[in-house]
Amino acid sequence: MKTLMHRKSMIVALMAILMFVTVTSASALNTPSRGFTPYHGSTALITSGGDMNRISFWNLVWQSYTFTWDDAWEWEYRWTDISQLVEQPRIYGYSQLPGAYFEDTDPNDITFGSHDPHQIVAGNEYDGYMTFTPDSSQPSLFAMEVESEYCHDYGLLDDPYPVSSESLGWINKGDIQYW
């Protein structure tokens, strides 16, 4: 019994160390002011071996907002030249957003999107992430702008047309941001 308890304690301690190593700090993004932007959530630029290799969000929650059938919504991470950060396209992507899609080959942003935001349920939490191979020229320090975009996709355009956007601020490599 003591051996089992000792192993569990070691696992918990190891997990705490790994969290400390992969995320260097946590701070807050700006409070959203637009109804199409989730009012609550967290996001991170996760590192492994000193390089950012995963972009993730979790617990995105909307208040009531009326999206229509021809709307789309995008959660973007912007930087001047994405090819200096990661190899494109992604290795793997996951998202709970209704009608989820990924834009991971644009030159200046990495995007999680929803072709069906009218199916987002107010109060529900939505998660997602993309895993990449870090580019060999990835800077040791950088920050990406986090942006929420309200779009029209007129029946599933590959790249929906932006109508309005809201910047929530910047996230540094290795950080967790919340709002």
Secondary structure, DSSP 8 states (H G I E B T S, - for coil): -HHHHHHHHHHHHHHHHHHHHH--EEEE-----STTS-SEEEEEEEEETTEEEEEEEEEEE--S----TTEEEEEEEE-S-GGGTEEEEEEEEEE-STTEEEE---SSEEEEEES-GGG--TT--EEEEEEEEE-TT--SS-EEEEEEEEEE-TTT-SS-EEEEEEEEEEEETTEEEE-
